[in-house]
Amino acid sequence: MSTFGKLFRVTTYGESHCKSVGCIVDGVPPGMSLTEADIQPQLTRRRPGQSKLSTPRDEKDRVEIQSGTEFGKTLGTPIAMMIKNEDQRPHDYSDMDKFPRPSHADFTYSEKYGIKASSGGGRASARETIGRVASGAIAEKFLAQNSNVEIVAFVTQIGEIKMNRDSFDPEFQHLLNTITREKVDSMGPIRCPDASVAGLMVKEIEKYRGNKDSIGGVVTCVVRNLPTGLGEPCFDKLEAMLAHAMLSIPASKGFEIGSGFQGVSVPGSKHNDPFYFEKETNRLRTKTNNSGGVQGGISNGENIYFSVPFKSVATISQEQKTATYNGEEGILAAKGRHDPAVTPRAIPIVEAMTALVLADALLIQKARDFSRSVVH
């Protein structure tokens, strides 16, 4: 469906080449300061045409708040936001009438609905994520005002080129404690904070772009200052909701939190996170953080960190042997403007979906805290 969240709910709308895309956000607390200036920075980080590493489609992605605010304050009513598609080129997709593009949603959408968008990827296009990023910016502001929560994502791998993301390495844990968006963005469009590999990643993308091909990568994200107690037992565990959110992003192919797959080769005696009492903050903390900030599906106050792999972009300009909708063999050389690697532009999308999960979890826990105060 097109709606995500329980109390902090977002519904996105729009296709890749329709007149506009956007969202309606419900559950935003009233009285919060909010203007387009709070939302635009993340949309600008996501927008196409930023560099030679991304699609040349030229969209400014300017957000317009349509409802839910007055004189720069939220009213508590649904907030509607619209972003116009200014650089539409539906004629680039005429071959889609005959060919379902390899590894795209053309065929599956047609099978599911009996009809599909005639241009671009329709709802399966990354243009749909604009509404996520816009609503995520609101969620981030709420989280920052409530608990000073910080969410920072960055590129840790492009193809075979990777930076250190060893969960058991103190240097990586130090990076998670100190990395900022300013540092990430200072590395240019590649958004990898490790200067020793960032240049190699750029060359890797340029190599595939020159061959009319594409390449995938990995985004790692850290959340700092999150309160304890967020997340629900059993089916709505915090990491399960984060996984749901990340795997809903176009081109994502996995989710790994904390030590992840590394943890299977480490015995429990070394993997366990022992507790200690920190006098400065007057609370229990863990000496290590192999759990990734979540235990029993509930936040424990440590950094939450996870990684999401993004596959190589499906649309490439190379000729590909494939079949038409009626089963005839043919050759398709896709037209249109597409990223040789989507990973760097996925950074604000990952941050947005993280914020939406956490804002929803925080509101749910606030409701529980209030109900508990009433009966005691």
C-alpha positions as CSV (number, residue, x, y, z in Angstrom):
1,M,0.0,0.0,0.0
2,S,1.0,3.7,-0.1
3,T,0.6,4.4,3.6
4,F,3.3,3.8,6.3
5,G,3.1,4.2,10.1
6,K,0.5,4.0,12.8
7,L,0.4,7.3,14.7
8,F,2.8,9.2,12.6
9,R,1.4,8.2,9.2
10,V,2.5,9.2,5.7
11,T,0.8,8.5,2.4
12,T,2.7,9.2,-0.8
13,Y,1.3,9.8,-4.2
14,G,2.5,10.2,-7.8
15,E,4.3,8.5,-10.6
16,S,7.7,9.2,-12.3
17,H,6.3,11.3,-15.1
18,C,3.0,12.6,-13.8
19,K,2.4,16.3,-13.0
20,S,3.5,16.1,-9.4
21,V,4.5,13.8,-6.6
22,G,4.1,14.3,-2.9
23,C,2.5,13.1,0.4
24,I,0.0,13.7,3.2
25,V,1.4,13.4,6.7
26,D,-1.0,12.7,9.6
27,G,-0.2,12.7,13.3
28,V,2.3,15.6,13.4
29,P,2.0,17.3,16.8
30,P,0.3,20.7,16.7
31,G,2.3,23.9,17.5
32,M,5.6,22.8,16.0
33,S,7.4,25.4,13.9
34,L,7.5,24.2,10.2
35,T,8.0,25.8,6.8
36,E,9.3,24.7,3.5
37,A,12.8,25.7,4.6
38,D,12.8,22.8,7.1
39,I,12.0,20.3,4.3
40,Q,13.9,21.6,1.3
41,P,17.4,20.7,2.3
42,Q,16.8,16.9,2.4
43,L,14.9,17.1,-1.0
44,T,17.8,19.0,-2.5
45,R,20.2,16.2,-1.3
46,R,17.9,13.6,-2.9
47,R,17.2,15.4,-6.2
48,P,18.5,14.2,-9.6
49,G,21.0,16.1,-11.7
50,Q,23.4,16.8,-8.8
51,S,26.6,15.6,-10.5
52,K,27.9,13.3,-13.2
53,L,27.4,10.4,-10.8
54,S,23.6,10.7,-11.0
55,T,20.9,10.9,-13.7
56,P,21.0,14.2,-15.7
57,R,17.2,14.6,-15.3
58,D,16.9,18.2,-14.1
59,E,14.4,18.5,-11.3
60,K,14.6,21.2,-8.7
61,D,12.2,19.3,-6.4
62,R,10.8,22.4,-4.8
63,V,8.4,21.6,-2.0
64,E,5.1,23.4,-1.4
65,I,3.2,22.9,1.8
66,Q,-0.5,22.8,0.9
67,S,-2.2,22.4,4.2
68,G,-1.7,21.6,7.9
69,T,0.3,24.8,8.8
70,E,-0.6,28.4,9.5
71,F,1.9,31.2,10.1
72,G,4.7,28.7,10.2
73,K,3.1,26.4,12.9
74,T,1.6,23.0,12.5
75,L,-2.1,22.8,13.3
76,G,-2.2,19.1,14.2
77,T,-4.2,18.4,11.0
78,P,-2.9,16.5,7.9
79,I,0.0,18.2,6.2
80,A,-0.1,17.9,2.4
81,M,3.1,18.6,0.4
82,M,3.4,18.8,-3.4
83,I,6.5,18.7,-5.6
84,K,6.0,19.3,-9.3
85,N,7.6,17.1,-12.0
86,E,9.1,19.8,-14.2
87,D,11.4,17.7,-16.5
88,Q,9.0,15.1,-17.8
89,R,10.0,13.1,-20.9
90,P,7.4,10.3,-21.2
91,H,8.4,9.9,-24.9
92,D,11.7,8.3,-23.8
93,Y,9.7,5.2,-22.9
94,S,7.9,4.3,-26.1
95,D,9.6,0.9,-26.2
96,M,7.9,0.0,-22.9
97,D,4.7,-0.7,-24.8
98,K,6.4,-3.8,-26.3
99,F,9.1,-4.8,-23.8
100,P,9.0,-5.2,-20.1
101,R,12.4,-3.9,-19.0
102,P,14.7,-6.5,-17.4
103,S,14.6,-6.4,-13.6
104,H,12.0,-3.6,-13.6
105,A,8.4,-3.7,-12.3
106,D,6.8,-3.3,-15.8
107,F,5.8,-6.9,-16.0
108,T,4.8,-7.4,-12.4
109,Y,2.7,-4.3,-12.2
110,S,1.0,-5.3,-15.4
111,E,0.3,-8.7,-14.0
112,K,-1.0,-7.3,-10.7
113,Y,-3.2,-4.5,-12.0
114,G,-3.9,-5.4,-15.6
115,I,-2.5,-1.9,-16.5
116,K,0.8,0.0,-15.9
117,A,2.2,3.5,-16.2
118,S,3.2,4.0,-19.8
119,S,6.4,6.0,-18.9
120,G,9.1,5.5,-16.4
121,G,8.6,3.1,-13.6
122,G,5.3,4.6,-12.4
123,R,4.9,4.0,-8.7
124,A,8.0,1.8,-8.7
125,S,10.1,4.7,-9.7
126,A,12.5,6.4,-7.2
127,R,10.5,9.6,-7.9
128,E,7.9,8.1,-5.4
129,T,10.5,8.5,-2.6
130,I,10.2,12.3,-2.8
131,G,7.1,12.1,-0.5
132,R,9.1,9.9,1.9
133,V,11.9,12.4,2.1
134,A,9.6,15.4,2.6
135,S,7.6,13.6,5.4
136,G,10.9,12.3,6.9
137,A,12.2,15.8,7.3
138,I,9.2,16.6,9.5
139,A,9.7,13.4,11.5
140,E,13.4,14.4,12.0
141,K,12.5,17.8,13.3
142,F,10.1,16.3,15.8
143,L,12.7,13.8,16.9
144,A,15.4,16.4,17.3
145,Q,13.1,18.7,19.3
146,N,11.9,15.9,21.5
147,S,15.2,14.1,22.2
148,N,18.0,15.6,20.2
149,V,18.0,12.5,18.0
150,E,20.6,12.5,15.2
151,I,20.3,10.4,12.0
152,V,23.3,10.2,9.7
153,A,23.6,7.9,6.7
154,F,26.7,7.5,4.4
155,V,28.0,5.3,1.6
156,T,30.3,2.5,2.8
157,Q,30.6,0.4,-0.4
158,I,30.3,0.8,-4.2
159,G,30.8,-2.4,-6.2
160,E,33.9,-4.1,-4.7
161,I,35.3,-0.8,-3.2
162,K,34.4,-0.6,0.5
163,M,35.4,1.3,3.6
164,N,35.8,-0.3,7.0
165,R,32.4,-1.1,8.6
166,D,33.7,-3.9,10.9
167,S,31.3,-3.7,13.9
168,F,34.0,-5.1,16.2
169,D,36.5,-2.4,15.2
170,P,36.8,0.5,17.7
171,E,37.7,2.8,14.9
172,F,34.3,2.1,13.1
173,Q,32.5,2.6,16.4
174,H,34.2,5.9,16.9
175,L,33.1,6.9,13.4
176,L,29.5,6.1,14.3
177,N,29.8,8.3,17.4
178,T,31.2,11.3,15.5
179,I,30.1,11.2,11.9
180,T,28.0,14.2,10.8
181,R,26.0,15.1,7.7
182,E,28.3,18.0,7.1
183,K,31.2,15.6,7.0
184,V,29.3,13.2,4.7
185,D,28.4,16.0,2.3
186,S,31.9,17.5,2.3
187,M,33.0,14.4,0.5
188,G,31.1,15.5,-2.6
189,P,28.4,13.5,-4.4
190,I,29.9,10.1,-3.4
191,R,29.0,10.8,0.3
192,C,31.6,8.4,1.7
193,P,33.4,9.7,4.8
194,D,36.6,7.7,4.2
195,A,38.8,9.8,1.9
196,S,41.1,6.8,1.2
197,V,38.3,5.0,-0.8
198,A,35.9,7.8,-1.8
199,G,38.0,8.7,-4.9
200,L,38.1,5.0,-5.9
201,M,34.3,4.8,-5.5
202,V,33.9,7.7,-7.9
203,K,36.1,6.1,-10.5
204,E,34.2,2.8,-10.1
205,I,30.9,4.6,-10.9
206,E,32.5,6.5,-13.8
207,K,33.8,3.2,-15.2
208,Y,30.4,1.6,-15.3
209,R,28.7,4.8,-16.6
210,G,31.3,4.8,-19.4
211,N,30.3,1.3,-20.3
212,K,26.6,2.2,-20.4
213,D,26.2,0.0,-17.3
214,S,25.4,0.4,-13.6
215,I,26.8,-0.7,-10.2
216,G,25.4,-1.2,-6.7
217,G,26.5,-0.3,-3.2
218,V,25.8,-0.2,0.5
219,V,24.4,2.6,2.7
220,T,25.2,2.6,6.5
221,C,23.1,4.6,8.9
222,V,23.6,5.5,12.6
223,V,21.0,6.9,15.0
224,R,22.3,8.7,18.1
225,N,20.5,9.9,21.3
226,L,17.4,7.8,20.8
227,P,15.5,7.2,24.1
228,T,15.3,3.8,25.6
229,G,12.1,1.8,25.4
230,L,11.1,2.4,21.8
231,G,9.8,-0.6,19.8
232,E,7.1,-3.2,20.4
233,P,7.5,-6.8,21.4
234,C,7.2,-9.7,18.9
235,F,6.0,-8.6,15.5
236,D,6.7,-4.8,15.6
237,K,10.2,-5.0,17.0
238,L,12.2,-1.8,16.3
239,E,14.6,-3.6,14.0
240,A,11.7,-5.3,12.2
241,M,10.1,-1.9,11.5
242,L,13.4,-0.5,10.3
243,A,13.9,-3.5,8.1
244,H,10.3,-3.0,6.7
245,A,11.1,0.6,6.0
246,M,14.4,0.0,4.3
247,L,13.2,-2.9,2.2
248,S,10.4,-0.7,0.9
249,I,12.9,1.6,-0.7
250,P,13.3,1.0,-4.5
251,A,16.4,-1.1,-5.3
252,S,17.1,-2.1,-1.7
253,K,18.0,-5.8,-1.3
254,G,18.7,-6.5,2.4
255,F,19.0,-5.2,5.9
256,E,21.7,-5.8,8.5
257,I,21.7,-4.3,12.0
258,G,24.5,-4.3,14.6
259,S,27.0,-7.0,14.1
260,G,24.7,-8.6,11.5
261,F,26.2,-11.4,9.5
262,Q,29.6,-10.9,11.2
263,G,28.0,-12.0,14.5
264,V,27.4,-15.6,13.4
265,S,31.1,-16.4,13.7
266,V,31.6,-14.8,17.1
267,P,30.9,-16.8,20.3
268,G,28.4,-15.5,22.7
269,S,31.1,-14.9,25.3
270,K,32.6,-12.2,23.0
271,H,29.4,-11.1,21.3
272,N,27.4,-10.2,24.4
273,D,27.2,-6.5,25.4
274,P,28.0,-6.2,29.2
275,F,26.3,-3.5,31.1
276,Y,27.9,-0.8,33.3
277,F,26.6,2.2,35.2
278,E,27.6,5.6,33.8
279,K,27.6,8.1,36.6
280,E,27.7,11.2,34.2
281,T,24.3,10.2,32.7
282,N,23.0,8.3,35.7
283,R,22.0,5.3,33.5
284,L,22.9,1.8,32.5
285,R,25.0,1.5,29.3
286,T,26.7,-1.3,27.4
287,K,30.5,-1.6,27.0
288,T,30.1,-2.8,23.5
289,N,27.3,-2.4,21.0
290,N,27.1,-5.6,18.9
291,S,23.3,-5.5,19.4
292,G,23.1,-2.3,17.3
293,G,21.2,-0.4,20.0
294,V,18.2,-2.8,20.1
295,Q,17.6,-5.7,22.4
296,G,14.4,-7.7,22.5
297,G,13.1,-5.4,19.7
298,I,13.4,-2.4,22.0
299,S,15.9,0.5,22.0
300,N,18.5,0.3,24.8
301,G,19.8,3.9,24.5
302,E,23.0,3.0,22.5
303,N,23.6,4.0,18.9
304,I,21.4,2.2,16.4
305,Y,23.3,1.3,13.3
306,F,22.5,-0.7,10.3
307,S,23.4,-1.2,6.6
308,V,21.3,-1.5,3.5
309,P,22.5,-2.9,0.1
310,F,21.2,-1.3,-3.1
311,K,21.4,-3.3,-6.3
312,S,22.8,-2.1,-9.6
313,V,20.3,0.2,-11.3
314,A,18.1,-1.9,-13.6
315,T,17.9,0.6,-16.5
316,I,21.1,0.5,-18.6
317,S,21.7,1.8,-22.1
318,Q,23.3,-1.5,-23.3
319,E,21.4,-3.6,-25.7
320,Q,19.9,-6.6,-23.8
321,K,18.3,-9.7,-25.3
322,T,14.9,-10.1,-23.8
323,A,11.3,-10.8,-24.8
324,T,8.2,-8.7,-25.6
325,Y,5.0,-9.0,-23.7
326,N,3.6,-11.5,-26.2
327,G,6.7,-13.6,-25.9
328,E,8.7,-12.7,-29.0
329,E,12.4,-12.5,-28.6
330,G,13.9,-9.1,-29.1
331,I,16.6,-6.6,-28.1
332,L,16.0,-3.6,-25.8
333,A,18.3,-0.6,-25.4
334,A,16.7,1.5,-22.7
335,K,16.3,5.2,-23.2
336,G,15.7,7.8,-20.6
337,R,18.0,9.4,-18.0
338,H,19.1,7.1,-15.1
339,D,21.7,6.9,-12.4
340,P,24.8,4.7,-13.0
341,A,24.7,4.1,-9.2
342,V,21.7,5.0,-7.0
343,T,23.5,4.5,-3.7
344,P,24.8,8.1,-3.1
345,R,21.3,9.5,-3.7
346,A,19.7,7.0,-1.4
347,I,21.3,8.7,1.6
348,P,18.4,11.1,2.4
349,I,15.9,8.4,1.6
350,V,17.4,6.0,4.2
351,E,17.5,8.9,6.7
352,A,13.9,9.7,6.0
353,M,12.5,6.2,6.4
354,T,14.5,5.9,9.6
355,A,13.0,9.1,11.0
356,L,9.5,7.9,10.1
357,V,9.9,4.6,12.0
358,L,11.4,6.4,15.0
359,A,8.8,9.2,15.2
360,D,6.0,6.6,15.1
361,A,7.7,4.5,17.8
362,L,8.2,7.6,20.0
363,L,4.6,8.6,19.7
364,I,3.4,5.1,20.5
365,Q,5.7,5.0,23.6
366,K,4.5,8.4,24.7
367,A,1.0,7.1,24.6
368,R,2.0,4.1,26.7
369,D,3.9,6.3,29.2
370,F,0.8,8.5,29.6
371,S,-1.6,5.5,30.2
372,R,0.9,4.1,32.7
373,S,0.9,7.5,34.6
374,V,-2.9,7.5,34.8
375,V,-3.2,4.2,36.6
376,H,-0.4,4.7,39.1
